[in-house]
Amino acid sequence: MSKTDAYFFTEDLSNFEKSSIDLIKPAICGYCNMTGDQKLINTIIDDINISDFAGVTLTFCYNCKNISARFLFYNEWEGNYTVAKSAPAEDFKQEDLNSYIEKEYPEFSEIYKQSQIAETNGLNQVAGIAYRKSLEFLVSDFLLKVQHEDENWVNDYNTSLSQKIEKLGDQRIKTLAKASSWLGNDQAHYSKRHPEFDVEDLKAFIKVMVLAIENDYQISKAEALINRKKEQ
């Protein structure tokens, strides 16, 4: 999220007034569809509802040197602006998950991908809760597949996510899961305990957690190979 200057219409529409807003910067160019920093050029906010959008901002892509128009949506819960529509339209490209993750954690993978789609379409409130749901599936399946915890306990409705996280043996994964759960819970409640963090932080923690699970799997394969060689 970025603090940026924006221009607001005066009541008689004859002029603009300058003020600062919180804007979730777009990360994909509408022309080349490359992910990267999009420079904010100028932003106009329509706070008197003369159009279908809350405002418009122009962004410059450092990769293809083109300018995109971004029509904005105002998120009343979080008090910030996010992109609702782009011109030209972005060709959304989902982040690929490792084949091991997609195979061993299919429900997590599907929920995570749906969360990305919701976020890309400006549904940040829905996306945050969905990312939290993906986390619960990832933790639960990890306990079953890697740590071989009791299936009845993991699947019990009364077993909370926090209880499952406490069962995680790898301290790195436990730390990331706990931080993700805290931010995920913030997305589901009216008042936030950690207002300095947002959906981007939640996603980052989950991504690193996925990488840790992938790395442990590859290390276990390498160890199995070496041990097999020693036994020959």
N, C-alpha and C positions, 0 to 999 in steps of 0.2 A: 504494500500500500504506500502511496506517495502523497505528500502534501503538495498541492499545486495551486497556483493562482487561477481564478476563474472570474468571468464577467457575468453579472446578473442584470436582467432587464430592470429598469426603473418602472414604477407603476404606470406611468403614461406612455411607456414603450419608446420614449424619445431618446433614451441614452442607456448607458451601462454603468454599473457600479462594480468595482473590483473587490474580491474577497478571496479567502483561502478555503479550500475544500479538501477532504480526504477522497482520493480516487484510487481504485484498484487498477493499476496499469495493465493494459492488454499485453500479452507476451507473444502474439502471433501476428505477422504481417498479413493484411488482407490481399496483397498482391502476390508475393512470392511464397506465402504460407510457411516461411521460416520462423522458428522460435528464436527470440532474442529481444534485446532491449529496444523498445519503441519510444522514441523521443516525443514528449508532449510538446506540441507547438502552441496551441491556443484552445481554450475551453470556454464555452458559453452555456450558462445554466438557465433553464426555463422554469423558474419557480412560481410563475403565475399561470401555468398550464395553457399556453397558446399552441402547443403541439402535443403529439402523442408520446414524446419522450421527455425525460427530465433535463436533457441538455445534449450537447454535441461537443466532441473534442477531436482535434486533428492530430494525427501521430505520424512521425517520420521514421521509416525503416532504414537502418544503417546498411543493411545487406543489399537491397535492391534500389535504394534511394527514391522510393515512392512515398506518397502521402495517402493515408487512409482516413476516412471519416468514421468516427465511432459515436453511435447514438447511445445515450446513457440512461441507466435505471437508478433510481434513488432507493437505497436500502434503509428504511426507517429504523429498523432494529439496531443496526450497527452504525448508522449515521454516516454512511459513505456512499460513493457512486461507483457503479460498475458498468461494464459494457453490455448492452442488451442486443445490439445489432451493429454490424460493420458494413461499410461500403468501400470496396467490394467485399462480398461475404467471405469469411474465413473458411477454408476447407479444413475442417477439424481433423487432426491426426492424433489418434490415441497413443499414449505411451505404451510401448510393448513391455509385457512382463516376461520374465525368464520362463522358458518352456517347462522347467522343473516346477516352478510355482504354479503355472497354469494347469499342469497335470495333477499335482498333489494337493493343490488348494483351489479347486475349480469354483467353489461358491464365493470364496474371497475374491478371486480374479474377476468374476462376473459383477459382483457388487462394486468393486473398485472401478471397473470400467464404466459402469452406469453412473457412478459418482462423478467421474471426469466429464461425461456428457452433460450432466446436470449443471456442473460448474461452468462449462464452456457456453452454455445457453443462458448464463446470468442467474441461475437458480442457486445462489450461494448458500441460502439458508437450508435448502434441501440437500445440497451437496455435503455440507458439513456433517449433518446427521448421518448421511449415507456412508461417508468415510469412517465414521465411528462404528457403524454396523459392520463394515468390511473388516475393521480391526478385531471385532469380537469373533468373527468367523476364522480369521487368521490365527488368533491365540488359541481358540478351541481346537482347531484341527492340528495345530502344532503340538498341543498337549497329548492328543490322541496318537498322532503319527510318529512323533519323534520321542516324546517322553513316556509314551504308553501308559498314560494315566487311566484311571477307571472310567470306562465309557458312560456308565450310569451316572457318575458324579458330574462329568463334563456336560452331559445332556440334560441334567436335572434343571428344571425351570428355576428353582430356588438358588442355584449356584450363580453368583454374580460374576461379572467380568473382573471386578477387583480381586475376588477370591481366586479366579483362574490365573490372573497375572502373578499373584503371590506364589503360585505353584511353579512358575517358570524357573528353571535351574540356571540358565545363562543370564548373568547379571546385565550384560549389554542389552539383550532382548527384553529383559524385565524392565529396565530403565526406560527404554524407548516405548514399550507398551504402556507403561504407567503414565508417562508424559502424554502419549497420544490419547489415552482414555480421559485424562483430565481436560484436554482441549476438546475432545469429542463431546464430553458432558456439557461443556460450556455452550456448544452449538445447539443443545437441546433445551436450554433453560433461559428464562427471561433475563436473569442477572448473571453476569460472567464473573468467575473467580479470577480469571487470568486475562483481563481485557487487553493486555499488551501483546497477546498472541492471537493469531487468526487461522483461517483455513489453510493458508500456505504453510504455516508451521506444522499443523496437523499432518498435512500431506508429506512434508519433509521427514517427519519422524517415522511415519509408516513406511516410506520408501527405504530409509536406512535400515529399518527393522527387516524388511524383505531382503535387502542385500545381505544382512547378517545371517539370515536363514539360508540363503543361497550359498554363501561362503562356507558355512558349517557343513552343508551337504557336499560341496566339492572337496573340502578338506577330508571328510570321512571317506570319500571315494579314493582319494590319493593315499590315505593311510591303509585302506583295504588292499590296494595294489601293492604297496611296499611290504606289508605283512605277508601277503601271498607269495611274493618273491623270496622272502626270508625262509618260508616253510618249504620251498622247493629244494 
